[in-house]
Amino acid sequence: MENPLNATQPFLLAGLLANYNKFEARNPYHVRFADFVNDDTIKKIARDIDQTCVDLRDQYVGIQNDLPEGWTIGGTLSYIGLGALAGSAPATPVLSEDDLKGAFAKQ
């Protein structure tokens, strides 16, 4: 696929069909996926799933950056009480709760 995000809904549908009543009856979708051995197609599916997860994660982080801060010289100096030597770091913008909800709804 040209855009891996286009694969999200078909993967979701295939997963739902394969897992619906899989323990109670013989599910033809589950049986077909269990017998599937086309290596090229499986590689394409794995690549699209990987790219979709990366893109969705990047979109989430773009809205609400909750990643832990990495180690920096300024951070280390601040930790040991010498933050004045490092100077001040630029403040990261914080969105209000309504703005976050709107951004996630748009996503």
C-alpha positions as CSV (number, residue, x, y, z in Angstrom):
1,M,0.0,0.0,0.0
2,E,1.2,3.5,-0.6
3,N,-0.1,4.8,2.7
4,P,0.2,2.3,5.5
5,L,-2.5,4.0,7.5
6,N,-5.0,2.8,4.8
7,A,-4.3,-0.7,6.1
8,T,-5.6,0.0,9.6
9,Q,-9.3,-0.7,9.0
10,P,-8.8,-3.8,6.9
11,F,-6.4,-5.2,9.6
12,L,-9.0,-4.4,12.3
13,L,-11.8,-6.1,10.3
14,A,-9.7,-9.2,9.6
15,G,-8.7,-9.5,13.3
16,L,-12.3,-9.2,14.4
17,L,-13.5,-11.8,11.9
18,A,-10.7,-14.2,12.8
19,N,-11.3,-13.9,16.6
20,Y,-15.1,-13.9,16.6
21,N,-16.3,-17.1,18.4
22,K,-12.9,-18.7,17.8
23,F,-13.2,-20.9,20.9
24,E,-16.9,-21.9,20.4
25,A,-17.2,-22.9,16.8
26,R,-15.1,-23.5,13.7
27,N,-14.4,-20.0,12.4
28,P,-13.5,-20.1,8.7
29,Y,-11.6,-16.9,8.9
30,H,-9.4,-18.1,11.8
31,V,-8.8,-21.4,10.0
32,R,-7.8,-19.6,6.8
33,F,-5.4,-17.2,8.6
34,A,-3.8,-20.1,10.5
35,D,-3.1,-21.9,7.1
36,F,-1.8,-18.8,5.4
37,V,1.8,-19.3,4.2
38,N,2.4,-16.6,1.5
39,D,5.7,-15.1,2.7
40,D,5.7,-12.0,0.5
41,T,2.2,-11.1,1.6
42,I,3.0,-11.7,5.3
43,K,6.1,-9.4,5.0
44,K,4.0,-6.7,3.4
45,I,1.4,-7.0,6.2
46,A,4.1,-6.9,8.9
47,R,5.7,-3.8,7.2
48,D,2.4,-2.0,7.0
49,I,1.5,-2.8,10.6
50,D,5.0,-1.5,11.7
51,Q,4.6,1.7,9.8
52,T,1.0,2.2,11.0
53,C,2.1,1.8,14.6
54,V,5.0,4.2,14.1
55,D,2.8,6.8,12.4
56,L,0.0,6.6,15.1
57,R,2.6,6.8,17.9
58,D,4.1,9.9,16.2
59,Q,0.7,11.5,15.9
60,Y,0.0,10.8,19.6
61,V,3.4,12.2,20.7
62,G,2.8,15.3,18.5
63,I,-0.4,16.0,20.5
64,Q,0.7,15.0,24.0
65,N,4.4,14.6,24.4
66,D,4.7,12.4,27.5
67,L,8.0,10.9,26.6
68,P,10.6,11.0,29.4
69,E,13.2,13.7,29.1
70,G,16.6,12.5,27.9
71,W,19.8,13.3,29.7
72,T,21.4,16.6,28.9
73,I,24.2,18.7,30.3
74,G,21.6,21.3,31.5
75,G,19.4,18.7,33.1
76,T,22.3,17.0,34.9
77,L,23.6,20.4,36.2
78,S,20.1,21.2,37.4
79,Y,19.8,17.8,39.1
80,I,22.9,18.5,41.2
81,G,21.9,22.1,42.0
82,L,24.0,23.9,39.4
83,G,21.2,24.7,37.0
84,A,22.2,28.4,36.9
85,L,25.3,27.5,35.0
86,A,23.3,25.8,32.2
87,G,20.9,28.6,31.6
88,S,17.1,28.3,31.2
89,A,15.5,25.8,28.8
90,P,12.7,26.9,26.6
91,A,9.3,26.1,28.1
92,T,7.2,23.4,26.3
93,P,3.7,24.5,25.5
94,V,1.0,22.8,27.5
95,L,-2.5,22.3,25.9
96,S,-5.6,22.6,27.9
97,E,-7.7,19.5,28.4
98,D,-10.3,20.7,25.9
99,D,-7.6,21.4,23.3
100,L,-6.2,17.9,23.9
101,K,-9.6,16.3,23.5
102,G,-10.2,18.2,20.3
103,A,-6.8,17.2,18.9
104,F,-7.3,13.5,19.7
105,A,-10.8,13.6,18.2
106,K,-9.4,15.1,15.0
107,Q,-6.7,12.4,14.9
